[in-house]
Structure formats: C-alpha cells, structure tokens
Amino acid sequence: MAKFPTFPTLYNKALQIDISKLKGWGYLNPEQIKSGTLNWSWNGNPTGSISIQVNTHSEQPYIELDYKYRDEPRNYKVYLTSIPSNLGKGEIWYFICPHTKKRCRKLYLIGGYFLHREAFKGCMYETQTQSKKYRQLDKTLGAYFRTDQLYEQLYKKHFKKTYAGKPTKKYLRIMEQIQKAYHEIEEIEKAMLS
C-alpha cells in the first residue's frame, strides 16, 4: 500500500535571516546601531520584506524585527551573542532563538515568527522529501544538470577569474565541477554503448 503524502513545510522555501549575510552587509560591526530593510524575492517576484534594527552598542546585542504577517503587525527582539573565533581573528555571531533559547546562525519564518529550525514540528529540507530513486539519479546525473548554474556563476558580471595573474580558488572550484560533470557523462555514454 502506498504511503500517504504529508506535504511538509520546507525549510528551503521559508524566508530566512542569515547571520553571516547580516555580517557581510555591515550590521554586526561593534558599537553601532544600524537600521535597514531585508527583501526576499523568488524568480524576480517579491515574496517578503521586513524592517530590522541591529544594536551591537547595547550591553545585550539584539536585532529588532518589524513586519506584518497576514496583515497582523509583529515587532520583537531576537538577542545576539558572539564567541571568539577559533582562528583567533574576530568573533562568530549567533542568534539566540526566542523560543528554544538555542544559538543558531539562521532563523526561519514559519507560522509567523522567525525562529530556530528545531522550534518547528514536521518541517523538512527539500532533499529529505526526495525518493531513493531520485537521490540515486541525482547522484549519477545531477552534476551534468547543474552545469548551467555553474556557467551562470562563471559568466556573472563581476566574477573574477584571476587575481594578481593567478586563477582564483572559486574559479578553479567551478572549473573542476564542470570537468567532473563532463567526465561523468562520458562514462555514462561509454557504459551505455558497451
């Protein structure tokens, strides 16, 4: 008898706030209060927007989230904490989930609040919902089907292929993945012809 589908909520499809992106955008610089807006889109269509204020000047750093969920206003703080990097350079920032009180690097919007992934029941990542046959097929042919994405990265407007006359690590990694994909396809063609 077939298993009844559960159609779980997918973390991949939920709106997310990533601490490393906030750091990259300059929100986590020491001793500052910075406000801004986070926008999300899917295939060029806007899917969400929130106003944020990050306060690292406070004794207890926090990010204040201000948005509407189904026309209901939401405004609350998520506290931040940092630990020294194990490399001895700078700090590693974390959110403290208002529900689970766990440290985390991403918050997901499911059910109206941005929380740690363990605060939600029955949610999954997209790969967890794929069948065993699909995963085997993806393992075999996935690299070939992802070559379009690799070429898009390679030919982006400001992508740097070299630095100081030497190929960049990112360029070499992408080229290695492209070569691997073509090698796998050649192996599959040989196996089919023999």
Secondary structure as the mmCIF struct_conf table of DSSP 4:
data_model
#
loop_
_struct_conf.conf_type_id
_struct_conf.id
_struct_conf.beg_label_comp_id
_struct_conf.beg_label_asym_id
_struct_conf.beg_label_seq_id
_struct_conf.end_label_comp_id
_struct_conf.end_label_asym_id
_struct_conf.end_label_seq_id
HELX_LH_PP_P HELX_LH_PP_P1 ALA A 2 PRO A 5
HELX_LH_PP_P HELX_LH_PP_P2 PRO A 8 THR A 9
STRN STRN1 LEU A 10 LEU A 10
HELX_RH_3T_P HELX_RH_3T_P1 TYR A 11 LYS A 13
BEND BEND1 ALA A 14 ALA A 14
STRN STRN2 LEU A 15 ASP A 18
HELX_RH_AL_P HELX_RH_AL_P1 ILE A 19 GLY A 24
TURN_TY1_P TURN_TY1_P1 TRP A 25 LEU A 28
TURN_TY1_P TURN_TY1_P2 PRO A 30 GLU A 31
STRN STRN3 ILE A 33 TRP A 42
TURN_TY1_P TURN_TY1_P3 ASN A 43 GLY A 44
STRN STRN4 ASN A 45 ASN A 55
BEND BEND2 THR A 56 GLN A 60
STRN STRN5 TYR A 62 TYR A 69
TURN_TY1_P TURN_TY1_P4 ARG A 70 ASP A 71
STRN STRN6 GLU A 72 PRO A 84
TURN_TY1_P TURN_TY1_P5 ASN A 86 LEU A 87
BEND BEND3 GLY A 88 GLY A 90
STRN STRN7 GLU A 91 ILE A 96
TURN_TY1_P TURN_TY1_P6 PRO A 98 THR A 100
STRN STRN8 ARG A 103 CYS A 104
BEND BEND4 ARG A 105 ARG A 105
STRN STRN9 LYS A 106 ILE A 110
TURN_TY1_P TURN_TY1_P7 GLY A 111 GLY A 112
STRN STRN10 TYR A 113 LEU A 115
HELX_RH_3T_P HELX_RH_3T_P2 ARG A 117 ALA A 119
BEND BEND5 PHE A 120 GLY A 122
STRN STRN11 MET A 124 MET A 124
HELX_RH_3T_P HELX_RH_3T_P3 GLU A 126 THR A 129
BEND BEND6 GLN A 130 GLN A 130
HELX_RH_AL_P HELX_RH_AL_P2 LYS A 132 PHE A 145
TURN_TY1_P TURN_TY1_P8 ARG A 146 ARG A 146
HELX_RH_AL_P HELX_RH_AL_P3 THR A 147 LEU A 154
TURN_TY1_P TURN_TY1_P9 TYR A 155 TYR A 155
TURN_TY1_P TURN_TY1_P10 LYS A 157 HIS A 158
BEND BEND7 LYS A 161 LYS A 161
STRN STRN12 THR A 162 TYR A 163
TURN_TY1_P TURN_TY1_P11 ALA A 164 GLY A 165
STRN STRN13 LYS A 166 PRO A 167
HELX_RH_AL_P HELX_RH_AL_P4 LYS A 169 LEU A 193
#
